[in-house]
Amino acid sequence: MIANYANQLNVPEEKVTILLEELRAHAVQKLAERVKFRQSGLATLKVKLSGQLAKRVTFSHSDIGS
């Protein structure tokens, strides 16, 4: 799969490997956050402001008044 994407995108296999790992890690993080929300009602938002790194913010329903 990596070789196929690297060939189609004309990028080194190492770069494709890194990008696929980032996608995998993001998916695992989202799943963990979804499970946490179902169990505790705490939601985590990923906020990215222009020119800054993303920041995760966690809050509960009571924090937003619902």
PyMOL CGO cylinders between C-alpha atoms (Angstrom):
from pymol import cmd
from pymol.cgo import CYLINDER

trace = [
    CYLINDER, 0.00, 0.00, 0.00, 2.78, 2.43, 0.92, 0.3, 1, 1, 1, 1, 1, 1,
    CYLINDER, 2.78, 2.43, 0.92, 4.67, 1.77, -2.30, 0.3, 1, 1, 1, 1, 1, 1,
    CYLINDER, 4.67, 1.77, -2.30, 1.48, 2.22, -4.31, 0.3, 1, 1, 1, 1, 1, 1,
    CYLINDER, 1.48, 2.22, -4.31, 0.67, 5.60, -2.72, 0.3, 1, 1, 1, 1, 1, 1,
    CYLINDER, 0.67, 5.60, -2.72, 4.28, 6.74, -2.99, 0.3, 1, 1, 1, 1, 1, 1,
    CYLINDER, 4.28, 6.74, -2.99, 4.30, 5.89, -6.67, 0.3, 1, 1, 1, 1, 1, 1,
    CYLINDER, 4.30, 5.89, -6.67, 0.92, 7.55, -7.37, 0.3, 1, 1, 1, 1, 1, 1,
    CYLINDER, 0.92, 7.55, -7.37, 1.79, 10.69, -5.41, 0.3, 1, 1, 1, 1, 1, 1,
    CYLINDER, 1.79, 10.69, -5.41, 5.43, 10.76, -6.54, 0.3, 1, 1, 1, 1, 1, 1,
    CYLINDER, 5.43, 10.76, -6.54, 6.74, 11.10, -2.97, 0.3, 1, 1, 1, 1, 1, 1,
    CYLINDER, 6.74, 11.10, -2.97, 9.22, 9.00, -0.99, 0.3, 1, 1, 1, 1, 1, 1,
    CYLINDER, 9.22, 9.00, -0.99, 7.85, 5.90, 0.76, 0.3, 1, 1, 1, 1, 1, 1,
    CYLINDER, 7.85, 5.90, 0.76, 9.18, 7.22, 4.08, 0.3, 1, 1, 1, 1, 1, 1,
    CYLINDER, 9.18, 7.22, 4.08, 6.94, 10.29, 3.79, 0.3, 1, 1, 1, 1, 1, 1,
    CYLINDER, 6.94, 10.29, 3.79, 3.89, 8.15, 3.00, 0.3, 1, 1, 1, 1, 1, 1,
    CYLINDER, 3.89, 8.15, 3.00, 4.71, 5.94, 6.00, 0.3, 1, 1, 1, 1, 1, 1,
    CYLINDER, 4.71, 5.94, 6.00, 4.87, 8.97, 8.30, 0.3, 1, 1, 1, 1, 1, 1,
    CYLINDER, 4.87, 8.97, 8.30, 1.62, 10.41, 6.95, 0.3, 1, 1, 1, 1, 1, 1,
    CYLINDER, 1.62, 10.41, 6.95, -0.22, 7.09, 7.29, 0.3, 1, 1, 1, 1, 1, 1,
    CYLINDER, -0.22, 7.09, 7.29, 1.01, 6.78, 10.88, 0.3, 1, 1, 1, 1, 1, 1,
    CYLINDER, 1.01, 6.78, 10.88, -0.26, 10.30, 11.64, 0.3, 1, 1, 1, 1, 1, 1,
    CYLINDER, -0.26, 10.30, 11.64, -3.66, 9.37, 10.20, 0.3, 1, 1, 1, 1, 1, 1,
    CYLINDER, -3.66, 9.37, 10.20, -3.73, 6.16, 12.26, 0.3, 1, 1, 1, 1, 1, 1,
    CYLINDER, -3.73, 6.16, 12.26, -2.76, 7.97, 15.46, 0.3, 1, 1, 1, 1, 1, 1,
    CYLINDER, -2.76, 7.97, 15.46, -5.42, 10.64, 14.84, 0.3, 1, 1, 1, 1, 1, 1,
    CYLINDER, -5.42, 10.64, 14.84, -8.09, 7.97, 14.31, 0.3, 1, 1, 1, 1, 1, 1,
    CYLINDER, -8.09, 7.97, 14.31, -7.10, 6.19, 17.54, 0.3, 1, 1, 1, 1, 1, 1,
    CYLINDER, -7.10, 6.19, 17.54, -7.18, 9.51, 19.44, 0.3, 1, 1, 1, 1, 1, 1,
    CYLINDER, -7.18, 9.51, 19.44, -10.65, 10.32, 18.07, 0.3, 1, 1, 1, 1, 1, 1,
    CYLINDER, -10.65, 10.32, 18.07, -11.91, 6.88, 19.08, 0.3, 1, 1, 1, 1, 1, 1,
    CYLINDER, -11.91, 6.88, 19.08, -10.55, 7.33, 22.61, 0.3, 1, 1, 1, 1, 1, 1,
    CYLINDER, -10.55, 7.33, 22.61, -12.21, 10.74, 22.86, 0.3, 1, 1, 1, 1, 1, 1,
    CYLINDER, -12.21, 10.74, 22.86, -15.52, 9.31, 21.64, 0.3, 1, 1, 1, 1, 1, 1,
    CYLINDER, -15.52, 9.31, 21.64, -15.37, 6.53, 24.25, 0.3, 1, 1, 1, 1, 1, 1,
    CYLINDER, -15.37, 6.53, 24.25, -14.50, 9.08, 26.96, 0.3, 1, 1, 1, 1, 1, 1,
    CYLINDER, -14.50, 9.08, 26.96, -17.49, 11.22, 25.94, 0.3, 1, 1, 1, 1, 1, 1,
    CYLINDER, -17.49, 11.22, 25.94, -19.88, 8.26, 26.06, 0.3, 1, 1, 1, 1, 1, 1,
    CYLINDER, -19.88, 8.26, 26.06, -18.62, 7.21, 29.50, 0.3, 1, 1, 1, 1, 1, 1,
    CYLINDER, -18.62, 7.21, 29.50, -18.23, 10.58, 31.20, 0.3, 1, 1, 1, 1, 1, 1,
    CYLINDER, -18.23, 10.58, 31.20, -20.02, 13.22, 29.14, 0.3, 1, 1, 1, 1, 1, 1,
    CYLINDER, -20.02, 13.22, 29.14, -16.72, 15.09, 28.73, 0.3, 1, 1, 1, 1, 1, 1,
    CYLINDER, -16.72, 15.09, 28.73, -16.09, 16.26, 25.19, 0.3, 1, 1, 1, 1, 1, 1,
    CYLINDER, -16.09, 16.26, 25.19, -12.71, 17.13, 23.74, 0.3, 1, 1, 1, 1, 1, 1,
    CYLINDER, -12.71, 17.13, 23.74, -12.46, 19.67, 20.95, 0.3, 1, 1, 1, 1, 1, 1,
    CYLINDER, -12.46, 19.67, 20.95, -9.38, 20.19, 18.83, 0.3, 1, 1, 1, 1, 1, 1,
    CYLINDER, -9.38, 20.19, 18.83, -9.05, 23.90, 18.11, 0.3, 1, 1, 1, 1, 1, 1,
    CYLINDER, -9.05, 23.90, 18.11, -6.55, 25.23, 15.61, 0.3, 1, 1, 1, 1, 1, 1,
    CYLINDER, -6.55, 25.23, 15.61, -6.06, 28.94, 15.24, 0.3, 1, 1, 1, 1, 1, 1,
    CYLINDER, -6.06, 28.94, 15.24, -4.41, 30.32, 12.15, 0.3, 1, 1, 1, 1, 1, 1,
    CYLINDER, -4.41, 30.32, 12.15, -0.63, 30.21, 12.50, 0.3, 1, 1, 1, 1, 1, 1,
    CYLINDER, -0.63, 30.21, 12.50, -0.70, 28.27, 15.78, 0.3, 1, 1, 1, 1, 1, 1,
    CYLINDER, -0.70, 28.27, 15.78, -0.47, 24.65, 16.83, 0.3, 1, 1, 1, 1, 1, 1,
    CYLINDER, -0.47, 24.65, 16.83, -3.70, 22.79, 17.53, 0.3, 1, 1, 1, 1, 1, 1,
    CYLINDER, -3.70, 22.79, 17.53, -4.90, 22.81, 21.13, 0.3, 1, 1, 1, 1, 1, 1,
    CYLINDER, -4.90, 22.81, 21.13, -7.25, 20.29, 22.74, 0.3, 1, 1, 1, 1, 1, 1,
    CYLINDER, -7.25, 20.29, 22.74, -9.93, 21.59, 25.08, 0.3, 1, 1, 1, 1, 1, 1,
    CYLINDER, -9.93, 21.59, 25.08, -12.10, 19.32, 27.23, 0.3, 1, 1, 1, 1, 1, 1,
    CYLINDER, -12.10, 19.32, 27.23, -15.44, 20.38, 28.69, 0.3, 1, 1, 1, 1, 1, 1,
    CYLINDER, -15.44, 20.38, 28.69, -18.63, 18.84, 30.09, 0.3, 1, 1, 1, 1, 1, 1,
    CYLINDER, -18.63, 18.84, 30.09, -22.28, 19.57, 29.35, 0.3, 1, 1, 1, 1, 1, 1,
    CYLINDER, -22.28, 19.57, 29.35, -22.52, 21.60, 32.57, 0.3, 1, 1, 1, 1, 1, 1,
    CYLINDER, -22.52, 21.60, 32.57, -19.74, 23.89, 31.33, 0.3, 1, 1, 1, 1, 1, 1,
    CYLINDER, -19.74, 23.89, 31.33, -21.91, 25.01, 28.42, 0.3, 1, 1, 1, 1, 1, 1,
    CYLINDER, -21.91, 25.01, 28.42, -25.17, 25.18, 30.33, 0.3, 1, 1, 1, 1, 1, 1,
    CYLINDER, -25.17, 25.18, 30.33, -27.03, 22.20, 28.89, 0.3, 1, 1, 1, 1, 1, 1,
]
cmd.load_cgo(trace, "trace")
